[in-house]
Amino acid sequence: MFIEQSVQKDSVLKNIFIGMTIGMFTLEELDVYQSDSKVFNKRIISMLIERLKSQMN
């Protein structure tokens, strides 16, 4: 719960995580990302939250 709230409400933190993820993209992946970045950003954050929660167990 704390992890979800922290990532969702703190836009700076959220943008840092999205930026780190995008930084690992290949040029082809970046082209696909740019076509619908809003949807991809939501998915990146969703996956990040699940990954962080699984690391806490």
N, C-alpha and C positions, 0 to 999 in steps of 0.2 A: 504494500500500500504506500509506504513512504517513498519507495523508488519510483513508482508510477507518478505520484504527485510531484516529486522533485523534477523529473524529466519533463512532464507535461507543462508545469507552471513556469519553470525557469527557461525562458527563451534563449538566453545566452548558452546555457548548458546544452539545450537541445540542438542549437545550431553548431556547437562544437562537435557533438557526436555525429551529426549529419555530415559536417565537413570532413571529419576523419574518415568516414565511410566512403564518401565521394572521392576522397584523395587516393583511395586504393583501386578505383575503377580504371579499366583500360579505356582507350579512346572509343572503341565500339560501344562499351557499356555506358560511357558518358553520353554518347549520341542518343541512346535509348532513354536514358535518365532524363535528358533535356526535353524529350517529347512529352513527358507527363510527370514533371518533378513533384508536384503536390501529392499525387498518389504514392509515388515512391518514397517521399519523405515520411508519410504516415506509416508505410510498411517498415521502413528502416527503424523508426522509433518503436513500433510495436515489437519487432524482433529484438531490439536492444533491451527493452524492458524485460522481455521473457528471458533473455540471456543473463541479465543482471540478477533476476530473481532466482534463476537456477544455480547461480554461483553462490548465493547466500545459504543454500541448504547444505 
